[in-house]
Amino acid sequence: MTGIEYRWLANLNLHHAYFTQGQNGVFQITPTQATQALFDQYQCRFRVTTSGGQLWYAWDGRDSVVKRISQNAVFSFWIVNRQPDLFPITQLPANGTAYFSTNAAGVQHAGDGQPPSLRFKDYTGPQLMILPPHFSQRLNPEIRADRITVTRMATGETVLDVAAPDGPISTLRLNLAALPEGAYQIRADRKLLLSGVLTKGPQPFALVEIAPAGTGVPASQRLVPNGTMVIPKTYEIAFKTRSSIWKYNIFGLDKQDPKIVGPKDASEYLGPKPISVNGRTGMQFTSIKPIVLRDDLLPALNFKLRYTTSAKGDGEIQLPLASPGVTQVMDHGTRLQLVSTMNVYL
């Protein structure tokens, strides 16, 4: 019996700007149940990797299996948050929403000697509302329409077309249970009412969709651009890191003229300001501007405490970096602010 040969079709690489080495296992990418069924239909295999995931297809000598992928096929993947303390370094979606991105809205980049790379927008922009299987939404103002349609965002395919109720519609109710999980747009006649992510489980963090052969997707961004040739691609899914105000509480400071210094263009610090924490007195320095959170000692993050002593002249001490463990949201009354507080004992 001859074994099946599988060839590489696509990489889905996850990157988080907080980490210098990829995404450090913060996220995991998982096909939706309907997408896994499509993989079985088209004899594809998805493998989770340390950097994200890889998609492979069965090769019969002519790529005929993968060429049969429908123009309306959508490969949908959940991005799962595996670390509960992710919030300090990544803006989580608001309650009742999820982040979404698709190759239909991507920008192609060409790498030297590498397959075309598609970088999705960073997950810090608009979020889509969660659509439950039995959807109900109050409309204000009321609308009138003849038809209510639901289309897939990645391909524009109409997957549901029903007659609208007679008279003004104040509450829109739709049964979406028969549709696969994914991103959709709901329209009254041709007017867009809303966009959302249909999920049949807990609120997801993010959804990524790839239309491998859709005619509504630019040919340069399809895996099967013209129905006759397979062009493997690497999809880069990028997550931005966040910035916070950095506070250094320094205890045992008996030096003269203390100040925090950093490289050119780095944030300046206010202080020292006298403080008392748990009965212990010290000095506090606060950055004027928010500083990016990273896990490495980049030059832009290389802050030092510089001081003067009467005996030896100037001296300096390397200061630690902010991390998720010392970062929290502070309520300043009129606004919320992300603050990282580091205690330094001399």
QUIZILIN-V593086 format. One record per residue. N is the residue number from 1. RES is the residue in one letter. SS is DSSP state (H for helix, E for strand, - for the rest). PHI is phi in whole degrees, 0 to 359 (none if undefined). BURIAL is + if it has 16 or more other C-alpha atoms within 10 Angstrom, else -. Layout:
BEGIN
<<N:RES:SS:PHI:BURIAL> <N:RES:SS:PHI:BURIAL>>
END
This chain:
BEGIN
<<1:M:-:none:-> <2:T:-:277:-> <3:G:-:285:-> <4:I:-:273:-> <5:E:E:268:-> <6:Y:E:251:-> <7:R:E:242:-> <8:W:E:293:+> <9:L:E:245:+> <10:A:E:200:+> <11:N:E:252:+> <12:L:E:240:+> <13:N:E:261:+> <14:L:E:260:+> <15:H:E:230:+> <16:H:E:238:+> <17:A:-:293:+> <18:Y:-:292:+> <19:F:-:263:+> <20:T:-:284:-> <21:Q:-:243:-> <22:G:-:67:+> <23:Q:-:242:+> <24:N:-:58:-> <25:G:-:74:+> <26:V:-:294:+> <27:F:E:244:+> <28:Q:E:227:+> <29:I:E:256:+> <30:T:E:224:+> <31:P:E:295:+> <32:T:-:291:+> <33:Q:H:300:-> <34:A:H:293:+> <35:T:H:291:+> <36:Q:H:299:+> <37:A:H:295:-> <38:L:H:295:+> <39:F:H:300:+> <40:D:H:296:-> <41:Q:H:296:-> <42:Y:-:262:+> <43:Q:-:55:+> <44:C:E:249:+> <45:R:E:230:+> <46:F:E:248:+> <47:R:E:235:-> <48:V:E:287:-> <49:T:E:236:-> <50:T:-:294:-> <51:S:-:262:+> <52:G:E:153:+> <53:G:E:192:+> <54:Q:E:231:+> <55:L:E:246:+> <56:W:E:237:+> <57:Y:E:230:+> <58:A:E:286:+> <59:W:E:254:+> <60:D:-:249:-> <61:G:-:98:-> <62:R:-:224:-> <63:D:-:59:-> <64:S:H:293:+> <65:V:H:295:+> <66:V:H:288:+> <67:K:H:291:+> <68:R:-:275:-> <69:I:-:299:+> <70:S:-:295:-> <71:Q:-:295:+> <72:N:-:263:+> <73:A:-:292:+> <74:V:-:227:+> <75:F:E:266:+> <76:S:E:249:+> <77:F:E:227:+> <78:W:E:276:+> <79:I:E:260:+> <80:V:E:258:-> <81:N:E:278:+> <82:R:-:259:-> <83:Q:-:236:-> <84:P:-:295:-> <85:D:-:265:-> <86:L:H:293:-> <87:F:H:310:+> <88:P:H:300:+> <89:I:-:253:+> <90:T:-:220:+> <91:Q:-:290:-> <92:L:-:286:+> <93:P:-:295:+> <94:A:-:297:-> <95:N:-:303:-> <96:G:-:84:-> <97:T:E:225:+> <98:A:E:213:+> <99:Y:E:285:+> <100:F:E:213:+> <101:S:E:209:+> <102:T:E:214:+> <103:N:H:291:+> <104:A:H:292:+> <105:A:H:240:-> <106:G:-:274:+> <107:V:E:236:-> <108:Q:E:278:+> <109:H:E:234:-> <110:A:-:256:-> <111:G:-:260:-> <112:D:-:292:-> <113:G:-:71:-> <114:Q:-:249:-> <115:P:-:296:+> <116:P:-:306:+> <117:S:E:246:+> <118:L:E:245:+> <119:R:E:260:+> <120:F:-:285:+> <121:K:-:297:+> <122:D:-:298:+> <123:Y:-:280:+> <124:T:-:226:-> <125:G:-:262:-> <126:P:-:303:-> <127:Q:-:246:+> <128:L:E:260:+> <129:M:E:290:+> <130:I:E:280:+> <131:L:E:255:+> <132:P:-:285:+> <133:P:-:305:+> <134:H:E:253:-> <135:F:E:272:-> <136:S:E:216:-> <137:Q:E:215:-> <138:R:E:287:-> <139:L:E:247:-> <140:N:E:219:-> <141:P:E:277:-> <142:E:E:295:-> <143:I:E:232:-> <144:R:-:234:-> <145:A:-:200:+> <146:D:-:267:-> <147:R:E:228:-> <148:I:E:246:+> <149:T:E:238:+> <150:V:E:236:+> <151:T:E:236:+> <152:R:E:281:+> <153:M:-:291:+> <154:A:-:286:+> <155:T:-:235:+> <156:G:-:80:+> <157:E:-:291:+> <158:T:E:281:-> <159:V:E:248:-> <160:L:E:209:+> <161:D:E:218:-> <162:V:E:231:-> <163:A:E:289:-> <164:A:-:283:+> <165:P:-:298:-> <166:D:-:293:-> <167:G:-:79:-> <168:P:-:293:-> <169:I:E:253:+> <170:S:E:261:-> <171:T:E:227:-> <172:L:E:267:+> <173:R:E:237:-> <174:L:E:221:+> <175:N:E:264:-> <176:L:-:256:+> <177:A:-:298:-> <178:A:-:279:-> <179:L:-:274:-> <180:P:-:289:+> <181:E:-:300:+> <182:G:E:163:+> <183:A:E:260:+> <184:Y:E:222:+> <185:Q:E:239:+> <186:I:E:248:+> <187:R:E:233:+> <188:A:E:256:+> <189:D:-:56:+> <190:R:-:254:-> <191:K:E:272:-> <192:L:E:289:-> <193:L:E:267:-> <194:L:E:193:-> <195:S:E:238:+> <196:G:E:200:+> <197:V:E:250:+> <198:L:E:279:+> <199:T:-:225:+> <200:K:-:249:+> <201:G:-:224:-> <202:P:-:297:-> <203:Q:-:300:+> <204:P:-:278:+> <205:F:-:278:+> <206:A:E:204:+> <207:L:E:230:+> <208:V:E:241:+> <209:E:E:234:+> <210:I:E:238:+> <211:A:-:266:+> <212:P:-:291:+> <213:A:-:221:+> <214:G:-:295:+> <215:T:-:290:-> <216:G:-:278:+> <217:V:-:256:+> <218:P:-:308:-> <219:A:H:304:-> <220:S:H:292:-> <221:Q:H:250:+> <222:R:-:264:+> <223:L:-:282:+> <224:V:-:236:+> <225:P:-:296:+> <226:N:-:233:-> <227:G:-:80:+> <228:T:-:235:-> <229:M:-:225:-> <230:V:-:266:+> <231:I:-:236:+> <232:P:-:300:+> <233:K:E:221:+> <234:T:E:245:+> <235:Y:E:257:+> <236:E:E:263:+> <237:I:E:251:+> <238:A:E:254:+> <239:F:E:243:+> <240:K:-:283:+> <241:T:-:269:+> <242:R:-:254:+> <243:S:E:238:+> <244:S:E:217:+> <245:I:E:284:+> <246:W:E:260:+> <247:K:E:239:+> <248:Y:E:252:+> <249:N:E:263:+> <250:I:E:249:+> <251:F:E:248:+> <252:G:-:78:-> <253:L:-:274:-> <254:D:-:241:-> <255:K:-:266:-> <256:Q:E:264:-> <257:D:E:50:-> <258:P:E:288:+> <259:K:E:203:+> <260:I:E:260:+> <261:V:E:236:+> <262:G:-:214:+> <263:P:-:295:-> <264:K:-:301:-> <265:D:-:74:-> <266:A:-:284:+> <267:S:-:297:+> <268:E:-:276:+> <269:Y:E:240:+> <270:L:E:269:-> <271:G:E:133:+> <272:P:E:279:+> <273:K:E:242:-> <274:P:E:297:-> <275:I:E:222:-> <276:S:E:223:-> <277:V:E:235:-> <278:N:-:55:-> <279:G:-:80:-> <280:R:E:253:-> <281:T:E:271:-> <282:G:E:196:+> <283:M:E:235:+> <284:Q:E:245:+> <285:F:E:243:+> <286:T:E:232:+> <287:S:E:294:+> <288:I:-:288:-> <289:K:-:242:-> <290:P:-:298:+> <291:I:E:241:+> <292:V:E:295:+> <293:L:-:267:+> <294:R:-:220:+> <295:D:-:258:-> <296:D:-:229:-> <297:L:-:269:-> <298:L:-:293:-> <299:P:H:306:-> <300:A:H:293:-> <301:L:H:250:+> <302:N:-:271:+> <303:F:-:261:+> <304:K:E:227:+> <305:L:E:269:+> <306:R:E:252:+> <307:Y:E:210:+> <308:T:E:235:+> <309:T:E:241:-> <310:S:-:292:-> <311:A:-:273:-> <312:K:-:246:-> <313:G:E:81:-> <314:D:E:285:-> <315:G:E:217:-> <316:E:E:207:-> <317:I:E:230:-> <318:Q:E:290:-> <319:L:-:259:+> <320:P:-:286:-> <321:L:-:275:+> <322:A:-:290:+> <323:S:-:218:+> <324:P:H:304:+> <325:G:H:292:-> <326:V:H:248:-> <327:T:E:247:+> <328:Q:E:208:-> <329:V:E:275:-> <330:M:E:250:-> <331:D:E:266:-> <332:H:-:259:-> <333:G:-:88:-> <334:T:-:267:-> <335:R:-:203:-> <336:L:E:258:-> <337:Q:E:221:-> <338:L:E:276:+> <339:V:E:230:+> <340:S:E:248:+> <341:T:E:243:+> <342:M:E:247:+> <343:N:E:265:+> <344:V:E:239:-> <345:Y:E:249:-> <346:L:-:261:->>
END
